[in-house]
Structure formats: structure tokens, C-alpha cells
Amino acid sequence: QILMPADSNNSKETAEKLRKRIEEENPLTISIGLVTNLNSNINKIKLIQEADKALYQAKKNGKNKTVQYIIVNENLIVDTDKI
């Protein structure tokens, strides 16, 4: 578990920099699942579940990707790649 900056744009940008740096400096790649929570009522378990879903979406998208979900409320979760 890694905590990123609170701003959703900076979070994805920071995660992408990390992913690219690992790719440049190592013979391996990583996929990152990232969740930004705009609703403080969401519990930690839900956050981890959504981050896990984002990670599997990154792998499904061809691996070596960063996928970010934004939780607006408990019933609205947005994949930033689809907006």
C-alpha cells in the first residue's frame, strides 16, 4: 500500500513517473491500480477492493499501465481512462 498526494491529478502523475522510472532502470515493468476517494465515508476495505480492481484493469489493458479510479460516492466510481 502506497499513499500518494491527495490531489487526483498529482496522484496519477506521480504513479506514472514511478512506473516509468522502474521500467527505465530495471528489466521489469509494473502495473498500478490507483484510487482517489472524494467521499470520506468510504471504508478502507472498499478502498483496497477498488484499488485491486483498478490494478486488474491495468493488467487487462496490456500490463505496464496505471489505472485510476475516482470514488465520487459509494455508488459512483469512475475510471479516469474512460472520461
Salt bridges, closest charged atoms under 4 A:
GLU13 OE2 - LYS17 NZ 3.74
GLU16 OE1 - ARG19 NH2 2.91
GLU23 OE1 - ARG19 NH1 3.55
GLU25 OE2 - ARG21 NE 2.96
GLU50 OE2 - LYS46 NZ 3.17
GLU50 OE2 - LYS53 NZ 3.18
ASP81 OD1 - LYS12 NZ 2.88
